[in-house]
Amino acid sequence: MASGEVSLVRLSKSFGSSVAVDGIDLQIPGGEFFSLLGPSGCGKTTTLRMIAGFEEPTSGEVRLDGDDMAGTPASRRNVHTVFQSYALFPHLTVFNNVAFGLRRQKVAREDVRRRVDEALALVELVGFARRKPAQLSGGEQQRVALARALVLRPAVLLLDEPLGALDAKLRRQLQVELKQLQEQVGITFVYVTHDQEEALTMSDRIAVMNCGRVEQVGRPREVYEEPSTAFVADFLGVSNLMDATVTKRSSAGSGASVLLGEGVQVEARAGDTHVTGPVRVVIRPERVGLEDPSGAGSANRVPGMVQRTVYLGAGTQVSVLLATGHKVTALVQNAADVDPGWTTGRPVSCHLPPAALRVLATTPPPAPGAETGSGG
């Protein structure tokens, strides 16, 4: 079994009558950058604290490299945690902050110096050893906190929103650096965040959490492009979610016929195209095409009117009210020599490509064989 493998088995945590984590199962292979993503209060930090040993599960198991950690104190688990606050000792130099854990382990002096120097080089802080935390920027303090964790050579590094206190530009820079660092050291990172961009940028896989449960686990592209629930579609990036009705189920190799509004029928080829009845359909803004209204009435084209535009630099966000009553957002890439002219009040035709239009069942689909009564 690879070093740094984390297994959560039916893991639950309650605080009185409040359920913070509700029976989650996760497998995190050794060496993976794995993110727990979700809104405040969804249970992601509580899950991290149970892996670290700061909280005891109400039920279920936390396994590290196959060993159940029940009853094992945090200090004896081969994991380390980096918090948003960094928790550096203000009276100690950078060197002594990083060396603190090694000295508590009674590591030989010459080994302490060598390992601290290696850790500072790893986080690009060579020459900072004699400074105090107050003499560092926020990004430099974050690097010191990382070095202090990595110098102990944990099998798993837990990170609880460590970039949350930084400004947006520095946060984007450190997202890339942190992923490169993880690939360089090769240990398991379990990262907690509510920031979708962070999770998409850095993660090998993402678990999207909601109300103490895991809604979906997958690679960034999979979770973004193929959300399995309306919550995932809505939380991860900007989504156009619309109530609709599937009037005809797909057959092999074809899509579903979807009624968006009276007389407006479109085809969807992704998601739960095998269901019928009330559903929700989703399409990402970058997949919505804006065209001249003369094309309205063609396949998967719905007439509408521009309500407002927002200039975003590389692109323009265009909000459109469809004839069906739905509101959709399109993301149009800006070209330096072309003004698309999507002004407020302009009639348009919205192209919703069948391959980009995803059906989300409002209730779980029947189990295989349920319709025939075979029982599976």
Secondary structure as UniProt FT lines:
FT   TURN            3..4
FT   STRAND          6..15
FT   TURN            16..17
FT   STRAND          18..28
FT   TURN            30..31
FT   STRAND          33..37
FT   TURN            40..41
FT   HELIX           44..52
FT   STRAND          59..64
FT   TURN            65..66
FT   STRAND          67..68
FT   TURN            70..71
FT   HELIX           74..76
FT   STRAND          79..83
FT   TURN            84..85
FT   TURN            90..91
FT   HELIX           94..104
FT   TURN            105..106
FT   HELIX           109..122
FT   TURN            123..124
FT   TURN            126..127
FT   TURN            129..130
FT   HELIX           133..135
FT   HELIX           138..150
FT   TURN            151..152
FT   STRAND          156..160
FT   TURN            162..165
FT   HELIX           168..185
FT   STRAND          188..193
FT   HELIX           196..202
FT   STRAND          205..210
FT   TURN            211..212
FT   STRAND          213..218
FT   HELIX           220..225
FT   HELIX           230..235
FT   STRAND          240..248
FT   TURN            252..253
FT   STRAND          256..261
FT   TURN            262..263
FT   STRAND          264..268
FT   STRAND          270..271
FT   TURN            273..274
FT   STRAND          277..283
FT   HELIX           285..287
FT   STRAND          289..291
FT   HELIX           293..295
FT   TURN            296..297
FT   TURN            299..300
FT   STRAND          301..311
FT   STRAND          315..322
FT   TURN            323..324
FT   STRAND          327..333
FT   TURN            336..337
FT   TURN            344..345
FT   STRAND          347..351
FT   HELIX           354..356
FT   STRAND          358..361
FT   TURN            368..373
//
